[in-house]
Amino acid sequence: MPKPIPRLLELLKDAPIHGDKYEQFVFQFDEDHYEQRIDMAQFKGADRVLDIGCGYGQWAVQLAKHNNHVLALDRLDTMAQCAQILFEKYNITNAEAGVASLPNLPDLPSASFDLIWCWGVYMFTPRAETLTEFNRLLKPGGRFLLGSVSTKGNWRLKLLSTYNPFQPTLMPRKKRRAMIKKVLREGGALNARPNYTQRDMVESLCERFGFKLIAVNKDGYIDLTGKKRRKPMFRPSFLGMDNTIEWIAEKVRDIEHPYTEQPE
């Protein structure tokens, strides 16, 4: 397991850390890890990039190194503030941070982004509305990456953790257990929130919402450069099932917006 990076944590020592220990997960991986993941996805050389659900800005910093402009947005003002602090500490002038959340981003013009990076957020959004919004925001031929997407295996692992008295939880165990069981029963529905996504669901979702699937695999297993690198941030599988997955898709046609039920 990679060691914490004191320098990055030092950069954020006076920042409004959210307090859910997420920073301990984020900063156990070094900057090179995040940069290599950007390279593996080939998210480079674009004019405008959206990092939606940017967290502490760990992805946005690396995206800004390889693209002309990055807009990093998070639903929490504290996260956006941390991202802006990192930009300033790294002397990054081609990125900005703000507050907004999926699925609706009405202040952003249509067809205004070449790339959308969305990591660790999708399973908490209504997927149909989110994919429709991605279609609206991307230019023709633009691409998105959805990473750290929870599968049934991941939700089962989370359910198991609720029975571990030494595993901290952000909500009462009984309430969390009931929520996860509901996801496992109903999370495959088009606008379930939270939801799960299996690999065999991804291609049809892309086709339905105007995208062509480029690649889908376990988290950290997609390397479009052909170098066959693997840089997972989660255990790849749980009891033989995918744990979290990622996929990359390209916009091939416009669809109706705002979202309406698309034909099967």
C-alpha positions, 0 to 999 in steps of 0.5 A: 500500500502506498505511504501517505504523502506528507508534502501534500498533506502539509499543503492542506494543513490549514485547509477546511478538510471535510472531516470524514477521513477521506483525505487519508484515502486520497493522499495515500497515493502519490502525485505520480499515481494520479498523473499516471492514471490521467495518462492511462486514460489519455485525458491529455491535450484538450482545450477544456476539461470538467472535473465534476466531484473534484474532491480535494483537487487531486485529479484536477491538479494533474489534469491541469498539467496536461490540458489547457483549462480545467474547471473543478466542481464539487458539491461541498464548498470545503472540497472546492476550497481545498482544490483551489488551495492546491492550485495556488500551492502548485502555481496552477493558473489554468484551473479554477474550482467552484461549487456545483453538483450532478446531475444538473449543471445549468450554469455551464453552456452546452457543448463546452467541454472536450473531456469530463472526469468524474471519479467516485460520484456516479453511484450517488447520482441518478444515472440517466440524468447524469449521462444526459447532462454529460451528453449536453456538456460534451462537444461532439467527439468529447469523452468522459471517464466514470471512475470508482463506480460501485458494483453489486460486489462493492455494495456487498463489501460495504454491507459486510463492513457494517457488521464490523464493530471496528469499522467506522461509519458515517451513519448509524449501522442499522440505517446504513445496512438498510440503505445498502440492502435497498441498493442491492434490491433496487440499484439497477434501476435507471435513476436509482440513487444510490445505484450499482453498475455492472460491466455488462450494463455499460455498453447499453447505457452508452448507446442509450445516451448517445455515447460509444463505449471505448473501454470498461474494466476494473478500477485502474485496469484501463490503459489506452496507451498499450503499456498494460499498467494497472493502478487500482485504488481499490481491491479489484474484486470481492468474492469473485465479483468486480468491486469498483469499475471505470469506463471511458466513452465518446459522444457520438450523437446529441440526445434530448435535454432535459432528460426524458425516458429514452426508448429501450 
